[in-house]
């Protein structure tokens, strides 16, 4: 990956392509690349949908190689949802394919002079940009079928659905999986709206004729990668729980802990959680001929993505993730796995973040638009978003916007981004992460659940204030660095618990690039990324007052533990004191 592809969509005569060397961005990948480009080239006070914003797509440093479980791709920009810097992360095939094509980043910049849509086709020989007006408002799955007819199913596709074209703040960017289904999404922060504002409907990546990226020290790389895979397979979470039940293995665990937000964060347990648990979901999939064990990209050792089918064995959607099952399920009082799967498919097809939309529907339910538990009503609301009706546009701009429109105080958001599936009052470490990450409420930014609940990497009592600041700080640093590599975040379970697996991961990077990185170097990279992101947000107008949870969480206790979020503002302000 020794070059950057720039697409100026505002050039005279239509979008123009320039290929440049890495320059100052050498050594950057994934989130490190996206945040450095955005921090260096995007005015922090610009409008997210204006010409000064840029959409940066970057594979991780290890993507496209034989390194196991390393196919993640990062999408960065100034977020139309939060107003700050954003990195949204996705699985699927695009990261691997883009890296093998040699591109460390695709940077889409400028503002289209017309309302035309474009398709970008990239292979080892050329970059072609052609009008794509015939695909206007085409949903992601229909678009995939049309692209398959043109290019076959051995390519990778990055696309937006109608939500991105409408520039809605909950719009995602879809990435195709191994079977060319647009089921993996860079969901958070409205990145799809920025791609829509740039007039890019779809990017096709074709790596035919490109070989696997070769390590500079093959023997070191091979030995380290073998040890790394062995570590993943012997850990209980990455080797057993996730392959067997997917991420939804957490439903019963978090519900039992009293931290499963229900009825728009009014309660911490859901009486019907077992009906939508990972165990119930896997049993149903297997009974019908689906499969809970599936890799979203080639080379994944964990394989947690799964396939959900209907009663006749027909594909409905990828196995809904824990966050999606919670957002459209428990949070809304819906305990029907088929209904949740349909909502998941609708979100993916329209191009919407499932977390943002599930939380938004929960807010709408509290506002009285429909009753909690009304699955058909939830489907109707998603249909409104897809059609772009006035109500649909309110909902499609997220939970904070919807709460404001309907006069609801209980908007579970930070920096306008909806909270994921863990109540921060009952798991205080994740509350620190929600409050302070530059990304807005985001569990992946510093996954304190690992240590607070699963006791991975230590044991910090989720109900105590002790140790939560340090826990979140350390996890945010480690995650920022991990997001630069292309490795899946789920490897964290194994590398936090098994020193030899962490060492093997670092050594695969060393073997790939002929380096001598240590754990200290990983920490330094994470701090560098977070510092860049916080500086962008500071210049965009963010202050320490933005690093806070909603006041209702300090005031309203959540059962069954009857706790509030009582970590002080002064303590939150010390998270980035290193």
C-alpha positions in Angstrom: 0.0 0.0 0.0 2.2 2.7 -1.3 -0.2 5.2 -2.9 -3.3 7.4 -2.3 -6.2 7.7 -4.7 -7.8 11.2 -4.7 -11.1 11.8 -6.4 -12.1 15.5 -6.8 -15.8 15.4 -7.5 -15.9 19.1 -8.1 -13.5 19.2 -11.0 -14.4 20.8 -14.3 -16.1 18.3 -16.6 -16.8 15.8 -13.8 -14.8 13.9 -11.1 -11.1 13.7 -11.7 -8.6 11.2 -10.3 -5.1 11.8 -9.0 -2.8 9.1 -7.6 -0.1 10.4 -5.2 2.6 9.0 -3.0 2.0 8.6 0.7 4.1 11.5 1.8 3.4 12.6 5.3 0.9 9.7 5.7 3.5 7.0 5.3 3.1 4.3 8.0 -0.5 5.2 8.7 -3.4 2.8 8.1 -7.1 2.4 9.1 -8.2 4.9 11.7 -4.7 6.4 12.0 -4.9 7.2 8.3 -8.5 8.6 8.3 -8.0 10.7 11.4 -4.7 12.1 10.2 -6.0 13.1 6.8 -9.2 14.6 8.3 -7.2 16.4 11.0 -4.7 17.7 8.4 -6.9 18.6 5.5 -10.5 19.3 6.7 -11.3 22.6 8.3 -12.8 21.7 11.7 -15.4 24.4 11.4 -16.6 23.3 8.0 -20.1 22.1 7.2 -20.0 18.2 7.1 -22.0 18.2 3.9 -20.0 21.0 2.2 -17.1 21.0 -0.2 -14.4 21.3 2.5 -15.2 18.0 4.2 -13.5 14.9 2.8 -14.5 11.2 3.0 -11.4 9.0 3.6 -11.6 5.3 3.1 -8.6 3.3 4.4 -7.7 -0.4 4.9 -5.7 -1.3 8.0 -2.0 -1.8 7.9 -2.3 -5.6 7.8 -5.2 -5.8 5.4 -4.6 -7.6 2.1 -2.0 -9.9 3.7 -2.2 -13.4 5.1 -2.5 -12.0 8.6 -5.5 -13.6 10.2 -8.7 -11.6 11.0 -7.2 -8.4 9.5 -9.7 -7.2 6.9 -11.3 -4.3 8.7 -11.7 -1.0 6.8 -12.0 2.5 8.2 -14.2 5.4 6.9 -13.4 8.9 8.2 -14.8 12.4 7.8 -16.3 15.3 9.8 -19.5 13.7 11.1 -22.8 15.3 10.1 -24.3 13.6 13.2 -21.8 14.6 15.9 -20.2 17.7 14.3 -16.8 16.2 15.2 -14.2 13.9 13.8 -15.5 10.4 12.8 -14.0 7.0 12.1 -16.5 4.3 11.3 -15.4 0.8 10.9 -16.6 -2.1 8.8 -15.8 -5.7 8.0 -16.5 -7.4 4.6 -14.2 -7.8 1.7 -13.3 -4.2 0.7 -10.4 -3.7 3.1 -8.6 -6.8 1.8 -9.2 -6.0 -1.9 -8.3 -2.3 -1.6 -5.1 -3.1 0.2 -4.1 -5.7 -2.5 -4.7 -3.0 -5.1 -2.0 -1.0 -3.4 -4.1 1.9 -2.0 -3.5 3.1 1.5 -6.4 5.5 1.2 -9.1 6.7 -1.1 -9.8 10.4 -0.4 -13.0 11.8 -1.9 -13.0 15.6 -1.9 -14.8 18.7 -3.3 -18.4 19.3 -4.2 -20.2 18.1 -7.3 -21.2 20.8 -9.7 -24.4 18.9 -10.6 -26.7 16.4 -8.8 -25.4 13.5 -10.9 -24.4 10.3 -9.2 -21.2 8.4 -10.1 -19.8 4.9 -10.0 -16.1 4.4 -9.4 -14.4 1.3 -10.8 -10.9 0.4 -9.6 -8.7 -2.4 -10.8 -4.9 -3.0 -11.0 -4.8 -1.1 -14.3 -7.2 1.8 -14.1 -9.7 4.0 -12.2 -12.9 4.7 -14.1 -15.6 7.1 -13.0 -18.9 6.9 -14.9 -22.3 8.4 -14.4 -24.6 6.3 -12.3 -27.9 8.2 -12.6 -29.8 5.0 -13.4 -29.1 3.8 -9.8 -30.6 6.8 -8.1 -32.4 5.8 -4.9 -31.5 2.1 -5.5 -31.3 0.1 -2.4 -28.1 -1.7 -1.5 -29.2 -5.2 -2.2 -30.7 -4.3 -5.5 -27.6 -2.3 -6.4 -25.5 -5.4 -5.5 -27.5 -7.5 -8.0 -27.0 -4.9 -10.7 -23.2 -4.6 -10.0 -22.9 -8.4 -10.0 -24.4 -8.5 -13.5 -21.8 -6.0 -14.6 -18.7 -7.1 -12.8 -19.4 -10.6 -11.3 -19.3 -11.5 -7.7 -15.5 -11.7 -7.1 -15.2 -7.9 -6.7 -15.9 -5.9 -3.5 -18.5 -3.1 -3.4 -18.7 0.0 -1.2 -22.1 1.8 -1.6 -24.8 4.0 -0.1 -28.5 3.3 -0.1 -31.3 5.9 -0.4 -30.5 7.2 3.1 -27.0 8.3 2.0 -28.4 10.0 -1.1 -30.9 11.9 1.1 -27.9 12.9 3.3 -29.6 11.6 6.5 -27.4 11.7 9.7 -28.0 8.0 10.4 -26.9 7.0 6.9 -24.3 4.2 6.7 -21.9 3.0 4.0 -22.4 -0.7 3.0 -19.5 -3.1 2.3 -20.1 -6.5 0.6 -19.2 -9.7 2.4 -17.7 -12.9 0.9 -21.0 -13.7 -0.9 -21.3 -10.2 -2.3 -24.1 -9.2 0.0 -24.0 -5.6 1.3 -24.4 -6.7 4.8 -21.3 -5.1 6.6 -21.7 -1.4 7.4 -19.6 1.5 8.4 -22.7 2.6 10.4 -21.9 5.2 12.9 -21.8 9.0 12.5 -23.6 9.5 9.2 -20.7 8.7 7.0 -23.1 7.6 4.3 -24.5 11.2 4.1 -21.0 12.5 3.3 -20.6 10.0 0.5 -24.0 11.1 -0.7 -23.0 14.7 -0.6 -20.0 13.8 -2.8 -22.3 12.2 -5.3 -20.6 8.8 -5.2 -23.2 6.0 -5.3 -20.9 3.0 -5.5 -17.2 2.0 -5.6 -16.3 -1.3 -7.2 -12.9 -2.8 -6.2 -11.5 -5.5 -8.5 -8.2 -7.1 -7.4 -8.0 -9.7 -10.2 -4.4 -10.2 -11.0 -3.2 -8.8 -7.7 -1.4 -11.2 -5.3 -1.5 -11.3 -1.6 0.6 -8.6 0.1 3.9 -10.1 1.0 5.7 -9.6 4.3 9.2 -8.2 4.3 10.3 -10.8 6.8 8.3 -13.9 5.7 9.6 -16.4 8.3 9.0 -14.0 11.3 5.6 -13.2 9.9 4.5 -16.8 9.3 5.6 -17.9 12.8 3.9 -15.0 14.5 0.7 -15.4 12.6 0.5 -19.1 13.4 0.9 -18.3 17.1 -1.6 -15.5 16.9 -4.2 -17.8 15.3 -3.6 -20.5 18.0 -4.2 -17.8 20.7 -7.5 -16.8 19.1 -8.7 -20.4 18.9 -7.9 -21.3 22.4 -9.6 -18.3 24.1 -13.1 -18.9 25.3 -14.6 -15.9 23.7 -12.9 -15.8 20.3 -12.5 -19.6 20.0 -15.9 -20.7 21.4 -18.5 -18.1 22.3 -18.3 -15.8 19.2 -18.1 -18.6 16.6 -21.0 -20.5 18.2 -23.4 -17.7 19.0 -22.1 -14.5 17.3 -22.0 -11.2 19.2 -25.5 -11.8 20.4 -24.0 -14.2 23.0 -24.0 -11.1 25.2 -27.8 -10.7 25.5 -28.3 -13.0 28.5 -25.0 -11.9 30.0 -25.7 -8.2 30.0 -29.4 -8.7 30.9 -28.3 -10.8 33.9 -25.9 -8.0 34.9 -28.8 -5.5 35.0 -27.3 -3.3 32.3 -29.5 -4.2 29.3 -31.3 -0.9 28.4 -35.0 -1.5 27.8 -37.9 0.7 26.9 -35.7 3.6 25.8 -33.3 3.2 28.8 -36.0 3.2 31.4 -35.1 -0.2 32.8 -31.9 -2.3 33.0 -33.4 -5.7 32.4 -35.8 -7.2 29.8 -38.1 -9.9 30.8 -38.1 -11.6 27.4 -34.3 -11.3 26.8 -33.9 -15.1 26.5 -36.2 -15.2 23.5 -33.8 -13.0 21.5 -30.5 -14.2 23.0 -27.6 -15.5 21.0 -28.4 -19.0 22.1 -32.0 -18.8 20.9 -30.9 -17.2 17.7 -28.2 -19.8 16.9 -30.7 -22.6 17.6 -33.3 -21.1 15.3 -30.7 -20.6 12.5 -29.5 -24.1 12.7 -33.0 -25.5 12.8 -33.8 -23.6 9.6 -30.6 -24.4 7.8 -28.8 -21.1 8.5 -25.4 -20.9 10.1 -24.2 -18.9 13.2 -20.6 -19.5 12.2 -19.5 -17.4 9.2 -16.7 -15.1 8.3 -17.5 -11.7 6.9 -14.3 -11.8 4.9 -11.8 -14.3 3.8 -9.1 -15.1 6.4 -11.2 -14.5 9.6 -10.4 -17.0 12.4 -13.2 -16.0 14.6 -16.2 -16.2 12.1 -18.9 -14.6 14.2 -21.0 -13.0 11.4 -23.6 -15.8 10.8 -26.4 -16.2 8.4 -30.1 -15.7 9.3 -32.7 -17.5 7.2 -36.5 -17.7 7.2 -38.6 -20.8 8.0 -38.1 -22.1 4.4 -34.3 -21.6 4.6 -34.2 -18.4 2.4 -31.6 -15.8 3.2 -33.0 -12.8 5.2 -30.0 -11.0 6.5 -26.6 -11.5 8.1 -27.0 -12.8 11.6 -28.2 -9.6 13.5 -25.4 -8.4 15.8 -25.9 -8.0 19.5 -26.2 -4.3 19.1 -28.9 -4.6 16.5 -30.9 -7.3 18.4 -30.9 -5.0 21.4 -31.6 -1.8 19.5 -34.5 -3.1 17.5 -35.4 -5.7 20.1 -35.1 -5.3 23.8 -34.8 -1.5 23.7 -38.1 -1.4 21.9 -39.8 -4.2 23.8 -39.7 -6.4 20.7 -38.9 -10.1 21.3 -39.5 -11.7 17.9 -36.2 -12.7 16.1 -37.9 -12.7 12.7 -39.1 -9.2 13.2 -35.7 -8.0 14.3 -34.0 -9.7 11.3 -36.4 -8.0 9.0 -35.6 -4.6 10.6 -31.9 -5.4 10.2 -32.3 -6.1 6.5 -34.4 -3.0 6.0 -31.7 -0.9 7.6 -28.9 -2.5 5.6 -30.9 -2.2 2.4 -31.8 1.5 2.9 -28.3 2.2 4.3 -28.9 3.1 7.9 -27.0 2.5 11.2 -29.0 -0.1 13.1 -27.9 1.3 16.5 -29.0 4.8 15.7 -32.3 3.7 14.1 -33.2 1.3 17.0 -32.6 3.9 19.6 -34.5 6.4 17.5 -37.5 4.1 17.3 -37.3 3.7 21.1 -37.5 7.5 21.4 -40.4 7.5 19.0 -42.2 4.9 21.1 -41.8 7.0 24.2 -43.1 9.9 22.3 -46.3 8.0 21.6 -45.8 7.5 17.8 -46.3 3.7 18.5 -46.4 1.4 21.5 -43.4 -0.4 22.8 -43.4 -3.9 21.4 -45.0 -2.9 18.1 -42.8 -4.6 15.5 -45.0 -3.9 12.6 -45.1 -0.2 13.6 -41.3 -0.2 13.7 -41.2 -1.5 10.2 -43.5 1.2 9.1 -41.3 3.8 10.6 -38.2 2.4 8.8 -40.2 2.4 5.5 -41.0 6.1 6.2 -37.2 6.8 6.4 -36.6 4.9 3.1 -39.3 6.9 1.3 -37.9 10.2 2.6 -41.3 11.4 4.0 -41.2 14.4 6.4 -41.5 12.0 9.4 -38.9 9.7 7.8 -36.4 12.5 7.5 -36.9 13.4 11.2 -36.3 9.8 12.2 -33.4 9.3 9.7 -31.5 12.1 11.4 -31.2 10.1 14.6 -32.3 9.9 18.2 -31.2 13.3 19.3 -33.0 15.0 16.4 -36.1 12.9 16.9 -36.2 13.5 20.7 -36.0 17.3 20.1 -38.7 17.1 17.4 -41.1 15.3 19.8 -40.2 17.0 23.1 -38.5 14.0 24.8 -35.8 14.6 27.4 -34.7 11.0 27.6 -32.4 11.0 24.5 -29.7 8.5 25.3 -27.0 10.2 23.2 -23.5 11.7 23.6 -22.4 14.3 21.1 -25.7 13.6 19.4 -24.8 9.9 18.7 -27.1 7.2 20.1 -25.7 5.0 22.9 -25.2 1.3 22.2 -26.5 -1.7 24.2 -25.0 -1.2 27.6 -26.5 1.1 30.3 -23.7 3.3 31.6 -25.3 3.5 35.0 -24.8 -0.2 35.6 -21.5 -0.5 33.7 -19.7 2.6 34.7 -16.5 1.9 32.6 -18.5 2.0 29.4 -20.1 5.2 30.6 -16.7 6.8 30.8 -16.0 5.7 27.2 -19.4 7.0 26.0 -18.8 10.4 27.6 -15.2 11.0 26.6 -14.4 9.3 23.3 -14.0 11.9 20.5 -16.5 9.7 18.5 -19.7 10.3 20.4 -21.4 7.4 22.3 -19.4 4.4 21.0 -18.8 1.1 22.8 -16.1 0.1 20.4 -13.9 3.1 21.3 -13.0 1.6 24.6 -14.8 -1.6 25.3 -15.0 -1.6 29.1 -17.5 -4.5 29.0 -14.5 -6.8 28.6 -13.2 -6.1 32.0 -16.3 -4.8 33.8 -18.5 -7.8 32.9 -16.5 -10.5 31.1 -13.4 -10.2 33.4 -11.1 -10.1 30.4 -7.8 -8.3 31.0 -8.6 -7.9 34.7 -11.6 -7.3 37.0 -13.1 -3.9 37.6 -16.4 -3.9 39.4 -19.0 -2.4 37.0 -21.0 -0.7 39.8 -18.0 0.9 41.5 -16.4 4.2 40.5 -13.0 2.8 41.3 -10.7 2.1 38.4 -13.1 3.2 35.6 -11.2 6.2 34.4 -8.0 4.2 34.1 -9.8 1.3 32.4 -11.5 3.5 29.8 -8.3 5.5 29.2 -6.2 2.4 28.6 -8.8 0.7 26.4 -9.3 3.9 24.3 -5.5 4.1 23.7 -5.3 0.4 22.8 -8.4 0.5 20.5 -7.2 3.5 18.6 -4.0 1.6 17.8 -5.8 -1.6 16.9 -8.2 0.3 14.6 -5.1 1.4 12.6 -4.0 -2.2 11.9 -7.1 -3.7 10.2 -7.4 -6.4 12.9 -10.9 -7.0 14.1 -11.6 -5.5 17.5 -12.7 -8.9 18.8 -9.1 -10.1 18.9 -8.9 -7.8 22.0 -10.4 -10.6 24.2 -7.5 -12.9 23.4 -4.7 -10.3 23.4 -5.9 -8.8 26.7 -5.9 -12.2 28.4 -3.0 -13.9 26.8 0.4 -12.0 26.7 1.8 -14.5 24.2 -1.1 -13.7 21.8 -0.5 -10.0 22.1 3.2 -10.5 21.5 2.4 -12.6 18.4 0.1 -9.9 17.0 2.8 -7.3 17.4 5.3 -9.6 15.8 3.1 -10.2 12.8 3.2 -6.4 12.2 7.0 -6.5 12.7 7.3 -9.3 10.2 5.1 -7.6 7.7 7.1 -4.3 7.8 10.4 -5.5 9.1 10.0 -3.4 12.3 10.9 -3.9 15.9 7.7 -2.4 17.5 7.1 -3.1 21.2 4.0 -2.7 23.3 5.2 0.8 24.2 5.1 1.7 20.5 1.5 0.4 20.2 0.5 2.7 23.2 2.3 5.7 21.6 0.4 5.1 18.3 -2.9 5.0 20.2 -2.1 8.2 22.0 -1.1 10.0 18.8 -4.4 9.0 17.1 -6.5 10.2 20.1 -4.6 13.4 20.3 -5.2 14.2 16.7 -8.9 13.5 17.1 -9.3 15.5 20.2 -7.5 18.5 18.6 -9.9 18.4 15.7 -12.9 18.4 18.0 -11.4 21.2 20.0 -11.0 23.4 16.9 -14.6 22.4 15.9 -15.9 24.0 19.1 -16.0 21.0 21.5 -15.2 21.6 25.2 -15.0 19.4 28.2 -18.8 20.0 28.7 -19.3 17.8 25.6 -17.6 14.9 27.4 -20.7 14.2 29.5 -23.6 11.8 29.7 -27.2 13.0 29.6 -28.4 14.5 32.9 -31.2 12.1 33.2 -28.6 9.3 33.8 -27.3 11.2 36.8 -30.8 11.8 38.1 -32.8 8.7 37.3 -31.7 5.4 38.8 -31.9 2.3 36.7 -33.1 -1.1 38.1 -32.4 -3.7 39.3 -29.4 -2.2 41.0 -31.1 1.3 41.3 -27.9 3.1 40.4 -27.2 6.4 38.6 -24.1 7.4 36.7 -22.2 9.2 39.5 -18.6 9.5 38.2 -17.8 13.2 38.7 -17.2 15.6 35.8 -13.9 16.3 37.4 -12.9 12.7 37.1 -14.1 12.5 33.5 -11.9 15.4 32.6 -8.8 13.4 33.6 -9.3 10.6 31.1 -6.8 12.0 28.6 -4.2 13.1 31.2 -1.2 10.9 30.2 
